[in-house]
């Protein structure tokens, strides 16, 4: 029994997939805490789909997919920030325009050269088949993003809580936003290889949403979110060996199960606790 459970660790490609998935999942989960704090979940969705034309272009030109995806993600993030500052459009309208424009362009590029572009890799990811070059790219993206987040997490927190206060203590909210979106775009690039473009949004939203139900303190929320994202990604890759299923789908399914369980059973903000609290308040008011 134990030998069967340890079998995935005897294959280099599985070990590679598990630890790279865990790294990417941890970084995305770190970012998800801030997206929840600021209410920017839709921006994560927009960026995850906006990198599609970059990936398609990179495949067509024979360039590293990470380069094309990062450029496309950076352009999308810059466009969102520019329109937020220079137009009177609401945020959801801006995100909708950017999301559909970039994604539509990506589909058009794929239709021009379907043989040179791996549609399945873009939409579903393929962490089990990544090359050493891809692994190196993902590790660099993950480690650099993690280092920046670890050193700047307080600055991001202050900026997202209160931009005016951030300016008063010498921080530059605009520069910090650009830095954050750059990291988010890079992380979406990394997550693309793990779960695919359609499911990246789950990795940059679900861990933070789950942690939000468990604590009201942001530093603790960060830690819980990273733990959830890291472990879900690691075990998702591990379980995919036995189920012979899509790694990305399994990772997202685990994240979803954890969220549902937390939503129902969370000690403070869970469904049963909230229902019990509402019932108690009703009885008190009635009495």
C-alpha atoms as a printed R data frame, in Angstrom:
    type eleno elety resid chain resno       x      y       z
1   ATOM     1    CA   UNK     A     1   0.000  0.000   0.000
2   ATOM     2    CA   UNK     A     2   2.715  2.461   1.022
3   ATOM     3    CA   UNK     A     3   4.757  1.527  -2.030
4   ATOM     4    CA   UNK     A     4   1.816  2.322  -4.292
5   ATOM     5    CA   UNK     A     5   1.277  5.709  -2.620
6   ATOM     6    CA   UNK     A     6   4.948  6.606  -3.055
7   ATOM     7    CA   UNK     A     7   5.069  5.475  -6.676
8   ATOM     8    CA   UNK     A     8   4.606  8.979  -8.184
9   ATOM     9    CA   UNK     A     9   7.787 10.101  -6.423
10  ATOM    10    CA   UNK     A    10   9.800  7.547  -8.400
11  ATOM    11    CA   UNK     A    11   9.195  9.430 -11.658
12  ATOM    12    CA   UNK     A    12  11.122 12.624 -12.302
13  ATOM    13    CA   UNK     A    13   8.335 14.182 -14.368
14  ATOM    14    CA   UNK     A    14   5.868 13.688 -11.489
15  ATOM    15    CA   UNK     A    15   8.217 15.113  -8.866
16  ATOM    16    CA   UNK     A    16   8.856 18.047 -11.182
17  ATOM    17    CA   UNK     A    17   5.133 18.596 -11.736
18  ATOM    18    CA   UNK     A    18   4.327 18.437  -8.015
19  ATOM    19    CA   UNK     A    19   6.874 20.915  -6.730
20  ATOM    20    CA   UNK     A    20   6.466 23.345  -9.634
21  ATOM    21    CA   UNK     A    21   2.677 23.234  -9.203
22  ATOM    22    CA   UNK     A    22   3.103 23.893  -5.477
23  ATOM    23    CA   UNK     A    23   5.344 26.904  -6.161
24  ATOM    24    CA   UNK     A    24   2.972 28.390  -8.727
25  ATOM    25    CA   UNK     A    25  -0.038 27.674  -6.516
26  ATOM    26    CA   UNK     A    26   1.596 29.417  -3.566
27  ATOM    27    CA   UNK     A    27   2.406 32.554  -5.552
28  ATOM    28    CA   UNK     A    28  -1.092 32.751  -7.058
29  ATOM    29    CA   UNK     A    29  -2.608 32.254  -3.611
30  ATOM    30    CA   UNK     A    30  -0.450 35.080  -2.215
31  ATOM    31    CA   UNK     A    31  -1.843 37.380  -4.894
32  ATOM    32    CA   UNK     A    32  -5.405 36.164  -4.355
33  ATOM    33    CA   UNK     A    33  -5.413 37.621  -0.848
34  ATOM    34    CA   UNK     A    34  -4.879 41.112  -2.276
35  ATOM    35    CA   UNK     A    35  -7.417 40.596  -5.042
36  ATOM    36    CA   UNK     A    36  -9.998 39.720  -2.385
37  ATOM    37    CA   UNK     A    37  -8.978 42.705  -0.262
38  ATOM    38    CA   UNK     A    38  -9.386 45.149  -3.141
39  ATOM    39    CA   UNK     A    39 -12.315 43.430  -4.848
40  ATOM    40    CA   UNK     A    40 -10.267 42.869  -7.998
41  ATOM    41    CA   UNK     A    41 -11.198 39.258  -8.676
42  ATOM    42    CA   UNK     A    42 -12.434 40.112 -12.179
43  ATOM    43    CA   UNK     A    43  -9.061 41.624 -13.027
44  ATOM    44    CA   UNK     A    44  -7.470 38.256 -12.369
45  ATOM    45    CA   UNK     A    45  -9.976 36.703 -14.762
46  ATOM    46    CA   UNK     A    46  -9.262 39.340 -17.401
47  ATOM    47    CA   UNK     A    47  -5.497 38.853 -17.208
48  ATOM    48    CA   UNK     A    48  -5.751 35.074 -17.306
49  ATOM    49    CA   UNK     A    49  -7.590 35.262 -20.638
50  ATOM    50    CA   UNK     A    50  -5.655 38.236 -21.979
51  ATOM    51    CA   UNK     A    51  -2.399 36.287 -22.120
52  ATOM    52    CA   UNK     A    52  -3.836 33.969 -24.804
53  ATOM    53    CA   UNK     A    53  -2.717 36.131 -27.786
54  ATOM    54    CA   UNK     A    54   0.769 36.344 -26.306
55  ATOM    55    CA   UNK     A    55   0.999 32.570 -25.995
56  ATOM    56    CA   UNK     A    56  -0.377 32.073 -29.506
57  ATOM    57    CA   UNK     A    57   2.079 34.590 -30.935
58  ATOM    58    CA   UNK     A    58   5.003 32.977 -29.136
59  ATOM    59    CA   UNK     A    59   4.093 29.542 -30.468
60  ATOM    60    CA   UNK     A    60   3.742 30.899 -34.005
61  ATOM    61    CA   UNK     A    61   7.137 32.653 -33.870
62  ATOM    62    CA   UNK     A    62   8.939 29.832 -32.094
63  ATOM    63    CA   UNK     A    63   9.602 31.951 -28.989
64  ATOM    64    CA   UNK     A    64   9.280 30.902 -25.328
65  ATOM    65    CA   UNK     A    65   5.592 30.926 -24.400
66  ATOM    66    CA   UNK     A    66   6.360 32.781 -21.160
67  ATOM    67    CA   UNK     A    67   7.782 35.753 -23.062
68  ATOM    68    CA   UNK     A    68   4.719 36.196 -25.248
69  ATOM    69    CA   UNK     A    69   2.289 35.627 -22.406
70  ATOM    70    CA   UNK     A    70   4.090 38.079 -20.137
71  ATOM    71    CA   UNK     A    71   4.083 40.795 -22.796
72  ATOM    72    CA   UNK     A    72   0.364 40.286 -23.451
73  ATOM    73    CA   UNK     A    73  -0.434 40.234 -19.735
74  ATOM    74    CA   UNK     A    74   1.600 43.382 -19.163
75  ATOM    75    CA   UNK     A    75  -0.200 45.177 -21.986
76  ATOM    76    CA   UNK     A    76  -3.583 44.102 -20.638
77  ATOM    77    CA   UNK     A    77  -2.737 45.222 -17.089
78  ATOM    78    CA   UNK     A    78  -1.362 48.555 -18.334
79  ATOM    79    CA   UNK     A    79  -4.479 49.087 -20.441
80  ATOM    80    CA   UNK     A    80  -6.737 48.448 -17.450
81  ATOM    81    CA   UNK     A    81  -4.789 50.890 -15.260
82  ATOM    82    CA   UNK     A    82  -4.684 53.514 -18.012
83  ATOM    83    CA   UNK     A    83  -8.431 53.377 -18.650
84  ATOM    84    CA   UNK     A    84  -9.166 53.431 -14.914
85  ATOM    85    CA   UNK     A    85  -7.207 56.654 -14.532
86  ATOM    86    CA   UNK     A    86  -8.094 58.388 -17.809
87  ATOM    87    CA   UNK     A    87 -11.726 57.474 -18.456
88  ATOM    88    CA   UNK     A    88 -15.045 57.719 -16.647
89  ATOM    89    CA   UNK     A    89 -15.898 54.102 -17.365
90  ATOM    90    CA   UNK     A    90 -16.692 51.795 -14.481
91  ATOM    91    CA   UNK     A    91 -14.154 49.139 -13.599
92  ATOM    92    CA   UNK     A    92 -16.304 46.205 -14.723
93  ATOM    93    CA   UNK     A    93 -16.821 47.816 -18.144
94  ATOM    94    CA   UNK     A    94 -13.078 48.387 -18.566
95  ATOM    95    CA   UNK     A    95 -12.287 44.806 -17.604
96  ATOM    96    CA   UNK     A    96 -14.942 43.521 -20.006
97  ATOM    97    CA   UNK     A    97 -13.512 45.506 -22.919
98  ATOM    98    CA   UNK     A    98  -9.914 44.428 -22.263
99  ATOM    99    CA   UNK     A    99 -10.853 40.806 -21.592
100 ATOM   100    CA   UNK     A   100 -12.894 40.336 -24.772
101 ATOM   101    CA   UNK     A   101 -10.482 42.299 -26.978
102 ATOM   102    CA   UNK     A   102  -7.392 40.325 -26.015
103 ATOM   103    CA   UNK     A   103  -9.129 36.959 -25.889
104 ATOM   104    CA   UNK     A   104 -10.770 37.551 -29.270
105 ATOM   105    CA   UNK     A   105  -7.396 38.501 -30.745
106 ATOM   106    CA   UNK     A   106  -5.920 35.303 -29.314
107 ATOM   107    CA   UNK     A   107  -8.598 33.122 -30.887
108 ATOM   108    CA   UNK     A   108  -8.093 34.902 -34.218
109 ATOM   109    CA   UNK     A   109  -4.343 34.241 -34.086
110 ATOM   110    CA   UNK     A   110  -4.948 30.577 -33.270
111 ATOM   111    CA   UNK     A   111  -7.309 30.258 -36.250
112 ATOM   112    CA   UNK     A   112  -4.602 31.635 -38.562
113 ATOM   113    CA   UNK     A   113  -2.113 28.942 -37.636
114 ATOM   114    CA   UNK     A   114  -3.871 26.114 -35.785
115 ATOM   115    CA   UNK     A   115  -1.080 23.602 -36.443
116 ATOM   116    CA   UNK     A   116   1.613 25.681 -34.729
117 ATOM   117    CA   UNK     A   117  -0.448 26.503 -31.653
118 ATOM   118    CA   UNK     A   118  -1.301 23.892 -29.039
119 ATOM   119    CA   UNK     A   119  -4.879 24.817 -28.163
120 ATOM   120    CA   UNK     A   120  -5.078 22.145 -25.469
121 ATOM   121    CA   UNK     A   121  -1.963 23.478 -23.731
122 ATOM   122    CA   UNK     A   122  -3.388 27.000 -23.735
123 ATOM   123    CA   UNK     A   123  -6.837 26.060 -22.481
124 ATOM   124    CA   UNK     A   124  -6.058 23.154 -20.128
125 ATOM   125    CA   UNK     A   125  -2.350 23.408 -19.346
126 ATOM   126    CA   UNK     A   126   0.022 20.447 -19.308
127 ATOM   127    CA   UNK     A   127   2.284 20.552 -16.272
128 ATOM   128    CA   UNK     A   128   3.193 16.869 -16.669
129 ATOM   129    CA   UNK     A   129   4.841 17.474 -20.036
130 ATOM   130    CA   UNK     A   130   6.813 20.652 -19.380
131 ATOM   131    CA   UNK     A   131  10.345 20.755 -20.727
132 ATOM   132    CA   UNK     A   132  13.429 21.669 -18.653
133 ATOM   133    CA   UNK     A   133  13.337 25.098 -20.308
134 ATOM   134    CA   UNK     A   134   9.700 25.590 -19.298
135 ATOM   135    CA   UNK     A   135  10.518 24.440 -15.776
136 ATOM   136    CA   UNK     A   136  13.341 26.959 -15.539
137 ATOM   137    CA   UNK     A   137  11.035 29.743 -16.724
138 ATOM   138    CA   UNK     A   138   8.321 28.816 -14.222
139 ATOM   139    CA   UNK     A   139  10.782 28.587 -11.332
140 ATOM   140    CA   UNK     A   140  12.303 31.986 -12.134
141 ATOM   141    CA   UNK     A   141   8.836 33.555 -12.413
142 ATOM   142    CA   UNK     A   142   7.697 31.930  -9.182
143 ATOM   143    CA   UNK     A   143  10.773 32.734  -7.089
144 ATOM   144    CA   UNK     A   144  11.098 36.339  -8.273
145 ATOM   145    CA   UNK     A   145   7.371 36.949  -7.705
146 ATOM   146    CA   UNK     A   146   7.542 35.353  -4.266
147 ATOM   147    CA   UNK     A   147  10.573 37.426  -3.253
148 ATOM   148    CA   UNK     A   148   8.933 40.687  -4.335
149 ATOM   149    CA   UNK     A   149   5.685 39.814  -2.548
150 ATOM   150    CA   UNK     A   150   7.534 38.796   0.622
151 ATOM   151    CA   UNK     A   151   9.443 42.091   0.766
152 ATOM   152    CA   UNK     A   152   6.626 44.394  -0.332
153 ATOM   153    CA   UNK     A   153   3.563 42.766   1.247
154 ATOM   154    CA   UNK     A   154   3.078 45.531   3.813
155 ATOM   155    CA   UNK     A   155   3.363 48.254   1.166
156 ATOM   156    CA   UNK     A   156   0.770 46.478  -0.972
157 ATOM   157    CA   UNK     A   157  -1.495 46.058   2.053
158 ATOM   158    CA   UNK     A   158  -1.347 49.760   2.981
159 ATOM   159    CA   UNK     A   159  -1.897 50.814  -0.636
160 ATOM   160    CA   UNK     A   160  -4.893 48.557  -1.119
161 ATOM   161    CA   UNK     A   161  -6.441 49.538   2.213
162 ATOM   162    CA   UNK     A   162  -6.039 53.310   1.839
163 ATOM   163    CA   UNK     A   163  -4.208 54.996  -1.040
164 ATOM   164    CA   UNK     A   164  -4.285 58.408   0.629
165 ATOM   165    CA   UNK     A   165  -2.591 57.026   3.728
166 ATOM   166    CA   UNK     A   166  -0.050 55.274   1.518
167 ATOM   167    CA   UNK     A   167   0.855 58.599  -0.110
168 ATOM   168    CA   UNK     A   168   1.098 60.308   3.281
169 ATOM   169    CA   UNK     A   169   3.802 57.871   4.426
170 ATOM   170    CA   UNK     A   170   5.836 58.229   1.243
171 ATOM   171    CA   UNK     A   171   4.581 55.308  -0.832
172 ATOM   172    CA   UNK     A   172   3.634 55.567  -4.497
173 ATOM   173    CA   UNK     A   173   0.301 53.791  -5.046
174 ATOM   174    CA   UNK     A   174   0.581 54.033  -8.837
175 ATOM   175    CA   UNK     A   175   4.017 52.399  -8.934
176 ATOM   176    CA   UNK     A   176   2.947 49.736  -6.456
177 ATOM   177    CA   UNK     A   177  -0.126 48.955  -8.564
178 ATOM   178    CA   UNK     A   178   2.045 48.600 -11.661
179 ATOM   179    CA   UNK     A   179   4.386 46.296  -9.738
180 ATOM   180    CA   UNK     A   180   1.465 44.245  -8.434
181 ATOM   181    CA   UNK     A   181  -0.099 43.858 -11.873
182 ATOM   182    CA   UNK     A   182   3.280 42.901 -13.314
183 ATOM   183    CA   UNK     A   183   3.587 40.120 -10.744
184 ATOM   184    CA   UNK     A   184  -0.029 39.101 -11.362
185 ATOM   185    CA   UNK     A   185   0.587 38.902 -15.108
186 ATOM   186    CA   UNK     A   186   3.732 36.833 -14.537
187 ATOM   187    CA   UNK     A   187   1.881 34.504 -12.176
188 ATOM   188    CA   UNK     A   188  -0.939 34.048 -14.684
189 ATOM   189    CA   UNK     A   189   1.724 33.042 -17.196
190 ATOM   190    CA   UNK     A   190   3.042 30.422 -14.778
191 ATOM   191    CA   UNK     A   191  -0.443 29.194 -13.866
192 ATOM   192    CA   UNK     A   192  -1.310 28.891 -17.559
193 ATOM   193    CA   UNK     A   193   1.113 25.986 -17.841
194 ATOM   194    CA   UNK     A   194  -0.381 24.367 -14.743
195 ATOM   195    CA   UNK     A   195  -4.155 24.662 -15.168
196 ATOM   196    CA   UNK     A   196  -4.692 26.404 -18.521
197 ATOM   197    CA   UNK     A   197  -6.123 29.811 -19.400
198 ATOM   198    CA   UNK     A   198  -9.717 28.951 -18.509
199 ATOM   199    CA   UNK     A   199  -8.903 27.889 -14.933
200 ATOM   200    CA   UNK     A   200  -6.213 30.401 -13.955
201 ATOM   201    CA   UNK     A   201  -8.914 32.528 -12.338
202 ATOM   202    CA   UNK     A   202  -9.534 29.762  -9.784
203 ATOM   203    CA   UNK     A   203  -5.907 29.836  -8.630
204 ATOM   204    CA   UNK     A   204  -5.865 33.614  -8.151
205 ATOM   205    CA   UNK     A   205  -9.260 33.896  -6.456
206 ATOM   206    CA   UNK     A   206 -10.326 30.722  -4.619
207 ATOM   207    CA   UNK     A   207  -7.500 30.488  -2.020
208 ATOM   208    CA   UNK     A   208  -8.040 34.096  -0.944
209 ATOM   209    CA   UNK     A   209 -11.817 33.681  -0.882
210 ATOM   210    CA   UNK     A   210 -11.470 30.583   1.305
211 ATOM   211    CA   UNK     A   211  -9.035 32.266   3.695
212 ATOM   212    CA   UNK     A   212 -11.356 35.282   3.900
213 ATOM   213    CA   UNK     A   213 -13.986 33.040   5.498
214 ATOM   214    CA   UNK     A   214 -11.541 31.875   8.165
215 ATOM   215    CA   UNK     A   215 -10.015 35.078   9.513
216 ATOM   216    CA   UNK     A   216 -10.439 38.849   9.724
217 ATOM   217    CA   UNK     A   217  -6.709 39.584  10.103
218 ATOM   218    CA   UNK     A   218  -4.937 40.198   6.813
219 ATOM   219    CA   UNK     A   219  -1.490 38.767   7.712
220 ATOM   220    CA   UNK     A   220  -3.181 35.559   8.842
221 ATOM   221    CA   UNK     A   221  -5.331 35.593   5.701
222 ATOM   222    CA   UNK     A   222  -2.147 35.709   3.610
223 ATOM   223    CA   UNK     A   223  -0.655 32.702   5.387
224 ATOM   224    CA   UNK     A   224  -3.829 30.617   5.169
225 ATOM   225    CA   UNK     A   225  -4.287 31.494   1.507
226 ATOM   226    CA   UNK     A   226  -0.726 30.468   0.609
227 ATOM   227    CA   UNK     A   227  -1.052 27.191   2.526
228 ATOM   228    CA   UNK     A   228  -4.302 26.361   0.711
229 ATOM   229    CA   UNK     A   229  -2.911 27.232  -2.713
230 ATOM   230    CA   UNK     A   230   0.371 25.390  -2.212
231 ATOM   231    CA   UNK     A   231  -1.072 22.172  -0.800
232 ATOM   232    CA   UNK     A   232  -3.982 22.043  -3.256
233 ATOM   233    CA   UNK     A   233  -1.627 22.383  -6.207
234 ATOM   234    CA   UNK     A   234   0.833 19.819  -4.850
235 ATOM   235    CA   UNK     A   235  -1.796 17.196  -4.077
236 ATOM   236    CA   UNK     A   236  -3.671 17.962  -7.289
237 ATOM   237    CA   UNK     A   237  -0.601 17.034  -9.304
238 ATOM   238    CA   UNK     A   238  -0.023 14.007  -7.051
239 ATOM   239    CA   UNK     A   239  -3.592 12.701  -7.371
240 ATOM   240    CA   UNK     A   240  -3.591 13.200 -11.143
241 ATOM   241    CA   UNK     A   241  -1.113 10.309 -11.374
242 ATOM   242    CA   UNK     A   242  -3.660  7.869  -9.963
243 ATOM   243    CA   UNK     A   243  -6.750  9.304 -11.658
244 ATOM   244    CA   UNK     A   244  -5.084  9.813 -15.034
245 ATOM   245    CA   UNK     A   245  -7.036 13.054 -15.352
246 ATOM   246    CA   UNK     A   246  -6.253 16.659 -16.228
247 ATOM   247    CA   UNK     A   247  -3.980 18.051 -13.523
248 ATOM   248    CA   UNK     A   248  -5.476 21.530 -13.755
249 ATOM   249    CA   UNK     A   249  -9.018 20.250 -13.354
250 ATOM   250    CA   UNK     A   250  -8.055 18.198 -10.297
251 ATOM   251    CA   UNK     A   251  -6.258 21.143  -8.660
252 ATOM   252    CA   UNK     A   252  -9.256 23.418  -9.160
253 ATOM   253    CA   UNK     A   253 -11.634 20.695  -7.924
254 ATOM   254    CA   UNK     A   254  -9.614 20.402  -4.699
255 ATOM   255    CA   UNK     A   255  -9.665 24.183  -4.262
256 ATOM   256    CA   UNK     A   256 -13.426 24.183  -4.804
257 ATOM   257    CA   UNK     A   257 -14.028 21.384  -2.287
258 ATOM   258    CA   UNK     A   258 -11.975 23.236   0.324
259 ATOM   259    CA   UNK     A   259 -13.934 26.423  -0.341
260 ATOM   260    CA   UNK     A   260 -17.311 24.678  -0.064
261 ATOM   261    CA   UNK     A   261 -16.280 22.934   3.158
262 ATOM   262    CA   UNK     A   262 -15.034 26.210   4.607
263 ATOM   263    CA   UNK     A   263 -18.156 28.074   3.540
264 ATOM   264    CA   UNK     A   264 -20.299 25.549   5.385
265 ATOM   265    CA   UNK     A   265 -18.150 24.876   8.456
266 ATOM   266    CA   UNK     A   266 -16.037 27.999   9.080
267 ATOM   267    CA   UNK     A   267 -16.156 28.780  12.829
268 ATOM   268    CA   UNK     A   268 -16.926 32.491  12.406
269 ATOM   269    CA   UNK     A   269 -18.192 33.193   8.890
270 ATOM   270    CA   UNK     A   270 -19.457 29.747   7.902
271 ATOM   271    CA   UNK     A   271 -23.016 29.083   6.778
272 ATOM   272    CA   UNK     A   272 -24.072 27.176   9.897
273 ATOM   273    CA   UNK     A   273 -22.435 29.705  12.229
274 ATOM   274    CA   UNK     A   274 -24.044 32.637  10.427
275 ATOM   275    CA   UNK     A   275 -27.419 30.911  10.473
276 ATOM   276    CA   UNK     A   276 -27.061 30.185  14.189
277 ATOM   277    CA   UNK     A   277 -26.067 33.789  14.869
278 ATOM   278    CA   UNK     A   278 -29.034 35.124  12.892
279 ATOM   279    CA   UNK     A   279 -31.394 32.801  14.755
280 ATOM   280    CA   UNK     A   280 -29.983 33.924  18.105
281 ATOM   281    CA   UNK     A   281 -30.369 37.593  17.189
282 ATOM   282    CA   UNK     A   282 -33.953 36.986  16.082
283 ATOM   283    CA   UNK     A   283 -34.758 35.273  19.386
284 ATOM   284    CA   UNK     A   284 -33.144 38.122  21.319
285 ATOM   285    CA   UNK     A   285 -35.091 40.771  19.416
286 ATOM   286    CA   UNK     A   286 -38.308 38.806  19.814
287 ATOM   287    CA   UNK     A   287 -37.697 38.439  23.526
